[in-house]
Amino acid sequence: VIPAVGLVMCNISCIWCLIFLANPKGSFAILLSEFVVGVFLQILGLPFVAVSQVSLFSKVTAEKTQGFSQGFRRSIGGLATILGPMWAGGLTNNLYVMLGVMMGLLTLLTIMMILSYSYLVEPPPTQISTVNRSMDDDC
């Protein structure tokens, strides 16, 4: 549920930015307030996504290679931190492309989360107790 909250907030933020910031109109105060709302929504959603992503990644990697896997994930994140602003800086004159690609990636991530949500949710307690009882019977 936590990654879903973060993704919803990030999607709302991206839609807000596509509507209000891609083709800015109005006075400086209006533009600044629109920008602040977009950044606030993004910052509100990112911690949910980031923390959930790290914890889920540690659950799906093997214990033996977890250090390497986490290091590789952090390296890719560092590379994205360097290349992302460089790529976006080249698109400051075409904000629809920059924000559209971000919206496309968020949509892809949201679809992937929806399709795998049943695997992310903890099973109800009744199923867990049934499994434990059958394991006790086998012993």
N, C-alpha and C positions, 0 to 999 in steps of 0.2 A: 504494500500500500504506500509506503514511503517513497519509492521511486516514482510511483504514479503521480503523487502530489507534486513532486519536483518537476516531472515532465509536463504536467498540465500548466504549472506556473511558467516554465520556459517557453512553452508553445504560446501561451497568452502574451508573453513579453515579445516574442518574435512577431506575432501577428500585429501587436500594437506598434512595433517599430516599422513594419511594412506599411501599415496604414498611415502613420503620422510622420515618420522620419524619412522615408524613401523619397518623398516629394514634399519637402518642407514649405509651409506657407504660414504667414502670420508674423507677428512682431517677435523680437528677441525673447521677451518674457514668456510668450506662449510656446515658442520652440524649446526654450530651456525647460519649461515645466513638462512638456511632452517627452523630452529626453530623460529627465529625472525619473518620470514614472516608468519608462521603459527599462532603465537601468535598475531601478528598485525592484521591479518584478523579476528581472533576470537574477539579481543577487538573492532574492527571496527563494527562488527555485533551485539554484545551483548547489547549495549545501546538501539538499536532500538527494540529488542525483549523484554528487561526488562521493558522499559517504556510503551510499547504498552500492555504488559501482565498485568501490574498493572492497567492501565486505563480501559482496557476491563473487567477485573475482577470486578472492582468497578461498571461497567455498568450492569453486569449480576446478581449481588447480590441485594437482597432486601435492601431497605434503613434502615429498622428496625434492620437487622442483619449484616449490613455492617462492623461494628467495629469488631464483633466476627469473621466474615468471613475473613477479612483482617489479623487479628491476627493469625487465624488458618493457613492461607496461609504463613505468615511470619515464623510461627513455623516450618512448613514443610520445608520451604526454609533453615532455620537454621539447622535443622536436616540433610538435604542433604549437607549442607556446612561442617558438621562434618564428616558424613559417607562417602561422595564421595571421599575425599582424602585418607581416610583409605582403601577403596575398591581399588582405583586406585594404591595406594602404594603397595598393594599385587600383582598387575599385571605388575609391571615394567619389569619383564622378559618376559611377553607375551603382547606386545603392540598391536598386532592385535586384541586380545579380548577386551582390554580396549577401543581402538579407534573404533572398530567395534560396540560395544554396544552404544557408543556415537553417531555413525553414524546412527544406527538403531533408536535410540530415536529421533534424528533430522529428519530422514525420516518420522517417524510416526507423528511428530509434523507438518511437511510440508504437508503431506497428509491430516491431519485434517484441516489445514488452507485452503488448496485448496478446500476441500469439503464444508467448511463453509464460504468461501470468499464472497458469495453473501449476507450473513447476516451481514458481517462486513463492507461492503461498504455502504456509505450513498446514499440513493436513489437520482436520478436526481431531480433538482429543479422543473421540471414540475409536477412531482407526488406530491410533497409537497404542491404546490399551489393548485392542484386539491383537495387534502384532506382538506385543509383549507377552500376552497370555499364550499365544501359539508357540512362541519361542520357549516359554517355560515348560510347556507340555512336551516339547521335543527333548528336553534335557533329562 
